[in-house]
Amino acid sequence: MKYLAILLNKLASFLLSLVHRGGSLPGQLALKVDANILKELKISCPIILVTGTNGKTSTSNLIASMFETAHKQVVTNRKGDNMRAGITTCLLKAASLSGVVPADYIVLEVDELNIPYIIKSLPVTALVVTNFFRDQLDRAREMEQLIQKVEEAIHDFDGTLILNANDPNVVRLKDAAVQADARYFAMERCEESKTVNKEASEGKFCPRCGGKLIYDFYQYSHIGEYHCENKDYETPATDVIGSVKSIRDRQFTWKDMEFHAPQGGLYTMYNCMAVLCVADFFHIDMQYAAKTFETMDVPDGRNEEFNFHGQKCVLNLVKNPTGANEVMKVIEEDQDDKTVLLVLNDHAQDGTDVSWIYDTFFEKLVNEKTVHIICSGTRCYDMALRLKYAGYKERIEVEENLEKAVASLKNADTTMYAIATYTALQPVRKLLRRNEK
């Protein structure tokens, strides 16, 4: 059955490539033939899984590119097909018919809910966790329930955890994985750090005793430096900790070496620190990481830039309050006049519960520099209402037709920002790329 599953996956992948398509269908077909196919693969290289609410696509792509820059052969799901079938598609496409996966490293982005299956099916060397935030409540449920699923999956994991030391909800995984080693990455206090947090936050209580977590500072949301009021829990000692030189210029340092983040925002520097922690663990020269940060192509919709008639347009994916708030900060930093397109969908992949928009600081758009906001998507009227509640009194255009909404944005004579939820991202991107100048 193994040979048939691999052959079917390869054939389906080839046929899809003829029509310039990818996706997880080949893996779905292979799993129907052999549900345990991943366990039957012959893998002799390190396997690195990357998961978390925000940043897993960017982080896994950076890790894979770093290894490739270091002249290593890498198998990775770069397009972000991060569920069971998508990961199966990726690995079987790279495998020989006998099931051998030839690689120096395998780097896989994994959806959090798929960690239980993947970590039990493959000989995982390292599990990288970026952060945990509330996200897609209708699918993932409350964050506590999601973390418990991951904890149950790793209780007998004996590899290495690479964890964000500034997220107490990530650090607690080490308590669950008693057989695992752990390495921690973080960022030092910086100009953007705050002692009071007004953002949606999930890191309020000690995961050991339930006592209050006291923060020395917040970076964003519940990311920061903390300790339990009962002294049961605190930010762990870090193996790799970065220092911000300039958020605006995307510059940070580690061990007297300067790096340039591939995208704006403090959260991007956290992604980079995860990469540096992986590099340090696998003894990869930091010059390869630095070069990757400088040359890495930005994943679709992650501060992705377009140009129309000499005006810049920036496209961003949003899917939860924390990620959206970081995008709002980037927009707020721009002191030029701007036009903003907000596309809010509520399909299954987006999350049918859109109440998260009330935990997002759209108030950051409420200023004289935001001259026009366009709302589109299946929940465009909800988005327009949210902006009214935020106090935005300038022009709000509600356009259900996405093509017309994007056309309206492209006609602006200001800097342009497009913000889209998951299922809207590629349609918006396709329309933006049409007749790009």
C-alpha positions in Angstrom: 0.0 0.0 0.0 2.9 2.3 0.7 4.1 2.2 -2.9 0.6 2.8 -4.3 0.1 5.8 -1.9 3.4 7.4 -2.9 2.8 6.8 -6.6 -0.7 8.2 -6.4 0.5 11.3 -4.6 3.2 11.9 -7.2 0.8 11.4 -10.1 -1.8 13.7 -8.6 0.9 16.3 -7.9 2.2 16.1 -11.5 -1.3 16.5 -13.0 -2.0 19.5 -10.8 1.3 21.1 -11.8 0.2 20.9 -15.4 -2.6 23.4 -14.6 -0.3 25.4 -12.2 -2.1 24.1 -9.2 -0.9 22.7 -5.9 -2.6 22.0 -2.6 -3.4 19.0 -0.4 -5.4 16.8 -2.8 -2.5 14.4 -3.6 -2.0 13.9 0.2 -5.7 13.3 0.7 -5.7 10.6 -1.9 -2.5 9.0 -0.5 -4.0 8.9 3.0 -7.1 7.2 1.7 -4.9 4.4 0.3 -2.6 4.2 3.4 -3.6 6.2 6.5 -0.2 5.5 8.2 2.0 6.4 5.2 4.0 9.0 7.1 5.1 6.4 9.7 6.4 4.3 6.8 8.7 6.9 5.3 12.5 6.4 5.7 13.9 9.7 7.1 17.5 10.0 8.4 17.8 13.8 8.7 16.6 16.2 11.4 12.9 17.2 11.2 11.9 20.6 12.5 8.2 21.5 13.0 7.1 25.1 13.3 3.8 25.9 14.9 2.0 28.7 16.8 -0.8 31.2 16.2 1.0 33.9 14.4 4.3 33.9 12.4 4.6 30.2 11.6 4.6 30.6 7.9 7.2 33.3 7.9 9.3 31.5 10.5 9.3 28.1 8.8 10.1 29.7 5.4 13.0 31.7 7.0 14.4 28.5 8.6 14.2 26.6 5.4 15.8 29.4 3.4 18.6 29.7 6.0 19.5 26.0 5.6 19.3 26.4 1.8 21.6 29.4 2.0 24.0 27.2 3.9 23.9 24.8 0.9 21.8 22.2 2.6 19.1 20.1 0.8 15.8 21.0 2.4 12.3 19.6 2.1 9.6 22.0 3.2 6.0 23.0 2.7 6.8 26.5 1.7 3.3 27.3 0.4 1.8 26.8 3.8 -0.2 23.6 3.3 0.2 23.0 7.0 -2.4 20.3 7.8 -2.2 16.6 7.7 -2.9 16.2 4.0 -0.8 19.1 2.9 2.2 17.8 4.8 1.7 14.3 3.4 1.6 15.8 -0.1 4.9 17.6 0.6 6.8 14.6 2.0 5.5 12.0 -0.5 6.3 14.3 -3.4 9.9 14.4 -2.2 10.1 10.7 -1.4 11.3 7.9 -3.6 8.9 5.1 -4.5 10.5 3.1 -1.7 9.7 5.8 0.8 13.2 7.4 1.2 13.1 11.2 1.7 16.5 12.5 0.6 17.2 15.7 2.5 19.7 17.3 5.0 16.8 18.9 6.8 13.0 18.7 6.8 11.2 21.9 7.9 7.5 21.7 8.2 5.0 24.4 9.2 2.2 22.6 11.1 -1.3 23.9 12.1 -1.6 23.8 15.9 -4.5 21.3 15.8 -2.5 19.0 13.5 0.5 18.8 15.9 -1.0 15.6 17.6 -1.0 13.7 14.4 2.2 14.9 12.9 4.4 14.6 16.0 3.2 11.0 16.4 3.8 10.1 12.8 7.3 11.5 12.2 10.7 11.2 14.1 10.7 14.9 15.1 14.0 16.5 16.2 12.8 20.0 17.2 9.4 21.7 17.7 9.5 25.5 17.3 6.6 27.3 18.9 6.2 31.0 18.1 3.2 32.1 20.3 -0.3 31.3 21.3 -3.2 33.7 20.9 -7.0 33.4 20.6 -7.7 32.5 17.0 -10.7 31.1 15.1 -12.7 30.3 18.2 -15.3 28.3 16.2 -12.5 25.9 15.0 -9.8 26.0 17.6 -12.0 26.9 20.5 -10.5 28.8 23.5 -6.8 29.1 23.6 -6.6 27.0 26.8 -8.3 24.0 25.0 -5.8 24.3 22.1 -2.8 24.4 24.4 -4.0 21.4 26.3 -4.3 19.4 23.0 -0.7 20.3 22.2 0.4 19.4 25.7 -1.2 16.0 25.4 0.5 15.4 22.1 4.0 16.1 23.4 3.9 14.4 26.8 6.3 11.7 25.6 8.2 13.9 23.1 12.0 13.4 23.7 13.3 15.9 21.2 14.0 19.6 21.7 11.5 22.4 22.2 12.5 25.8 20.8 10.1 28.2 22.6 9.3 31.9 22.8 10.5 32.7 26.4 8.3 35.9 26.4 5.1 34.0 26.0 4.0 32.3 29.2 1.5 30.1 27.3 4.3 28.7 25.2 6.9 28.2 28.0 4.4 26.0 29.9 4.8 23.3 27.2 8.1 22.3 28.8 6.2 21.3 31.9 4.1 18.9 29.8 7.1 17.5 27.8 9.1 16.2 30.7 11.4 14.1 28.5 12.2 17.0 26.1 15.1 19.5 26.2 14.2 23.1 25.8 15.9 26.2 24.3 14.4 29.7 24.6 14.5 32.8 22.4 13.3 36.3 23.3 13.7 40.0 22.7 15.0 42.5 25.3 13.0 45.5 26.6 12.9 48.2 23.9 11.4 51.5 22.9 8.0 49.8 22.1 7.8 48.0 25.4 5.1 49.1 27.9 4.4 48.6 31.6 0.6 48.7 31.1 -1.1 46.6 28.5 -4.4 47.6 26.9 -4.4 44.9 24.2 -6.3 41.6 24.2 -4.2 39.4 26.5 -4.2 35.7 27.4 -1.2 35.6 29.8 -2.8 36.7 33.0 -2.5 33.7 35.2 0.3 31.3 36.2 -0.2 27.9 34.5 1.2 26.1 37.5 -0.7 27.6 40.5 -3.3 29.9 38.9 -1.8 32.9 40.6 -1.6 36.3 38.9 1.3 36.9 36.5 3.0 40.2 37.1 4.7 41.8 34.1 7.9 43.8 34.3 7.1 44.9 30.7 4.9 44.0 27.7 6.1 43.9 24.1 2.7 43.3 22.7 -0.4 41.5 23.9 0.8 39.1 26.6 4.3 38.8 25.2 6.8 40.2 27.7 8.8 39.5 30.8 6.7 38.1 33.7 6.8 36.3 37.0 4.1 34.6 39.2 3.0 36.4 42.3 3.5 33.2 44.2 7.0 32.7 42.7 5.9 29.5 40.9 6.7 30.6 37.4 8.8 33.2 35.5 10.4 34.1 32.2 13.1 31.4 31.8 16.7 32.1 31.1 17.2 32.5 27.4 19.6 30.9 25.0 19.1 33.5 22.3 17.9 37.0 23.1 17.9 39.9 20.7 18.2 43.6 21.3 16.3 46.1 19.2 18.4 48.8 17.6 15.6 50.4 15.5 12.1 49.1 14.9 11.5 51.6 12.0 14.8 50.5 10.3 14.2 46.8 11.2 17.5 46.6 12.9 18.4 44.3 15.8 21.4 42.7 17.3 22.5 39.4 19.0 26.0 38.7 20.3 27.3 42.0 18.8 26.1 40.9 15.3 23.6 43.2 13.5 20.7 41.8 11.6 18.0 43.4 9.4 14.5 42.0 9.7 12.8 41.1 6.4 9.6 42.9 7.5 8.5 45.7 9.8 7.3 45.3 13.3 8.6 43.9 16.6 6.8 40.6 15.9 8.9 40.0 12.9 12.0 40.3 15.0 10.6 37.5 17.2 10.3 35.3 14.1 14.0 36.1 13.4 15.0 35.2 16.9 13.3 31.8 16.5 15.4 31.3 13.4 18.6 32.3 15.2 17.7 29.8 18.0 17.4 27.1 15.4 20.7 28.1 13.8 22.4 28.1 17.2 21.0 24.6 18.0 22.1 23.1 14.7 25.4 24.9 14.6 24.6 26.9 11.5 26.8 29.9 10.9 24.9 33.1 11.7 26.0 34.7 8.4 23.6 32.4 6.6 20.7 33.6 8.8 21.7 37.3 8.3 21.8 36.8 4.5 18.4 35.1 4.6 16.9 38.0 6.5 18.2 40.4 3.9 17.2 38.4 0.8 14.1 36.4 1.8 11.0 36.9 -0.3 8.1 38.0 1.8 5.3 35.4 2.0 2.1 36.5 0.3 0.3 39.1 2.3 2.9 39.7 5.0 3.8 43.4 4.5 3.9 42.6 0.8 4.4 45.8 -1.3 2.9 46.7 -4.7 3.1 50.0 -6.7 0.5 51.9 -8.6 1.2 55.1 -10.4 4.1 55.8 -8.1 2.1 55.1 -4.9 3.0 52.3 -2.5 0.4 49.6 -1.6 1.0 47.2 1.3 -1.0 44.0 1.6 -1.4 42.2 5.0 -3.2 39.1 6.1 -5.1 39.4 9.5 -6.9 36.6 11.3 -7.0 37.5 15.0 -6.7 40.5 17.3 -3.0 40.2 18.1 -1.9 39.9 14.5 -4.3 42.7 13.4 -3.1 45.0 16.2 0.5 44.6 15.0 -0.6 45.5 11.5 -2.4 48.6 12.9 0.8 49.7 14.6 2.7 49.5 11.3 0.1 51.6 9.6 0.0 54.0 12.4 3.8 54.6 12.0 3.1 55.9 8.4 2.6 59.6 8.6 1.6 60.0 5.0 -2.0 60.3 3.8 -3.4 56.8 3.4 -6.4 54.9 2.0 -7.2 51.6 3.6 -9.1 48.6 2.2 -10.5 46.1 4.9 -11.8 42.8 3.6 -13.6 40.7 6.2 -14.8 37.2 5.3 -16.4 34.7 7.6 -15.9 31.4 5.8 -14.7 28.3 7.6 -11.0 29.0 7.0 -11.4 32.5 8.3 -13.4 31.6 11.3 -17.1 32.2 11.3 -17.0 34.2 14.5 -15.9 37.7 13.6 -16.3 39.2 17.1 -12.5 39.4 17.2 -12.7 42.7 15.3 -13.9 44.3 18.6 -10.6 43.3 20.3 -8.6 44.9 17.5 -7.5 48.6 17.8 -9.0 49.9 14.6 -9.0 53.2 16.5 -5.4 53.5 15.3 -6.8 54.3 11.9 -8.9 57.2 13.3 -6.8 60.2 12.4 -6.6 62.9 9.8 -4.0 60.9 7.8 -6.5 58.1 7.0 -8.5 59.9 4.3 -10.7 57.0 3.0 -11.6 53.5 4.2 -13.1 50.9 1.9 -14.9 47.9 3.5 -15.6 44.7 1.5 -16.0 41.0 2.1 -18.9 38.8 3.3 -19.0 40.9 6.6 -18.3 44.3 5.1 -21.2 45.9 7.0 -19.9 44.6 10.3 -16.5 46.1 9.5 -18.1 49.4 8.6 -20.0 49.4 11.9 -16.9 48.6 13.8 -15.2 51.7 12.3 -18.2 53.8 13.3 -17.8 52.6 16.8 -14.1 53.4 16.6 -15.1 57.0 15.9 -14.0 57.3 12.3 -15.9 60.2 10.8 -14.2 60.4 7.4 -15.3 58.6 4.2 -16.3 55.0 4.7 -17.1 53.2 1.4 -18.9 49.8 1.7 -18.5 47.8 -1.5 -19.7 44.1 -1.5 -18.1 43.5 -4.9 -14.4 42.8 -4.2 -13.2 43.7 -7.7 -14.8 47.1 -7.4 -13.5 47.6 -3.9 -9.9 46.9 -5.0 -10.4 49.1 -8.0 -11.4 51.9 -5.7 -8.3 51.4 -3.6 -6.0 51.4 -6.7 -7.5 54.8 -7.8 -6.3 56.5 -4.6 -3.6 59.1 -4.8 -2.3 58.3 -1.4 -0.3 55.4 0.2 -2.6 52.3 0.1 -3.1 49.5 2.6 -5.1 46.3 1.9 -5.9 44.2 4.9 -7.6 40.8 4.2 -8.7 37.7 6.1 -7.5 34.3 5.0 -9.9 33.4 2.2 -9.8 37.0 0.9 -6.0 37.2 0.8 -5.3 35.6 -2.6 -8.3 37.1 -4.4 -7.2 40.6 -3.2 -3.6 39.8 -4.1 -4.6 38.6 -7.6 -6.6 41.8 -8.2 -3.7 44.0 -6.9 -1.3 42.3 -9.2 -3.5 43.0 -12.2 -2.0 45.8 -14.2 0.5 46.6 -11.5 2.8 49.4 -12.5 
